[in-house]
Amino acid sequence: MEKRNVWNEQKITCNQTLQDSRFDILRNKMAINSLIEKASFDMLVNNEQANEHEKLLIRDLALVFEDCSEKKAISLTDQSKYIDILGNIDRQYADIHLALIADLYNQNITFGKYNKIKNILQNVTLNAINNFRAELDKIERENRRDYRMSQPIICNARGLSIYCK
């Protein structure tokens, strides 16, 4: 099975795990699956710190995020040097996100601060990925142009017309 298909299957499993009802208590305080859910205004201004029960759920959530990040990293390994670079960006996001979750768990930050920083982290990461992909597209266009320019031009004269291909 192709590695990309493996990750797609694992992504579905990870998304289903993040939808688990045990995390419902946290859903009004943090965007758990930010690919599906966005932090609301109420989440961004929430000045509460995690209580003991929420800390246990945050710990479980961190384990799910860690597991999903590892599965993604393994499935993307050695696909190409470009996928590897994107994988490095993704791993850096995962590491910073895990540290952010640890700060929430340790009551160093509030839910609102967590959501704000996570939004910034996601935007910076997405910008880095989009900029990288734009550069790849630019290089690919230049390579195609250079290839076309390197091909010999063959012309045939027939009467008064010249045909080149």
Secondary structure, 3 states (H helix, E strand, C coil): CCHHHHHHHHHHHHHHHHCCHHHHHHHCCCCCCCCCCCCCHHHHCCCCCCCHHHHHHHHHHHHHHHHHHHHHHHHHCCCCHHHHHHHHHHHHHHHHHHHHHHHHHCCCCCHHHHHHHHHHHHHHHHHHHHHHHHHHHHHHHHHHHHHHHHCCCCEEEECCEEEEC
